[in-house]
Amino acid sequence: MNITLNKITIAALTVLSTSFTSNLFAADISHSLRNTQQDNTTENYFELGLGLATGAGPTVEEDKDNEWAGGFLIVNGSYNWRGFFIEKFGESTDPLVLGYNAYSSDNWSFDIVLAPKGRGIQGGENDRFHDLDDRDSATMFGGRLTGYIDDNIVQFSVKHNIGSNHNGTTASALIGRNWQVRNWNFHGMAGVQFFDAKLNDYYLGISAEEAARTDFDEYTAGSNFNLTAEVGVTYPITEDWVFRSTARFAQFLGDKTDSPIFVDKRDNAMSLSTSISYVF
């Protein structure tokens, strides 16, 4: 039995992250702040790269320490056609987004978006989750509003599950800005994320039926907020090669990590990553 419950997604460890142009189709804020060009639209591009990261956070596996380190593959890109777009930014809270730009003015842009939410642990027969019900990936549908105020960028989003998974809702509010120092593009970002009780209980709850056939205690998850912060730097080594480094922190408010799903119930997460990628 497979349990699609990624520990990074569960704990919301993916935390939020030049001048801005007018009359634009605004890209994800995480990408816009890192962009070393003076064009923050959902442009057509593709990049591949490698990175190293280390961090600490709550864990869901008994044999895993709450501190981790390792390498990762970067596959990012976006494509825009007559207002329709697809974005894949690994730095974002929504790594894959399909959407349509419904409104655009000098300082504001509104997108209709479709994004998957929740994916993860593959529970094997000897896994501690093998007698739990499946937690399937959910399709989230909603809107994304982006605004440019002086040197700051703000982005708000609300999305609701349109499948039969959990009918849950998520929302976020982010603010960030960047500073150009010669060829170094520094950025900072802070925000808050909301996960309602339906979404949290689907992924983190333990039903009475599951408790009866496993060693897990029955548990009903409530809604929660995550406070997030990020600082980073981007440097174009050449026209095609880009270096990035980012530090992130998230504080989980509420009882999210009280779920029996978690082995280590740490209520915050942090990470430091560096990467080099080639932009086609």
Disulfide bonds with the S-S distance in Angstrom:
none
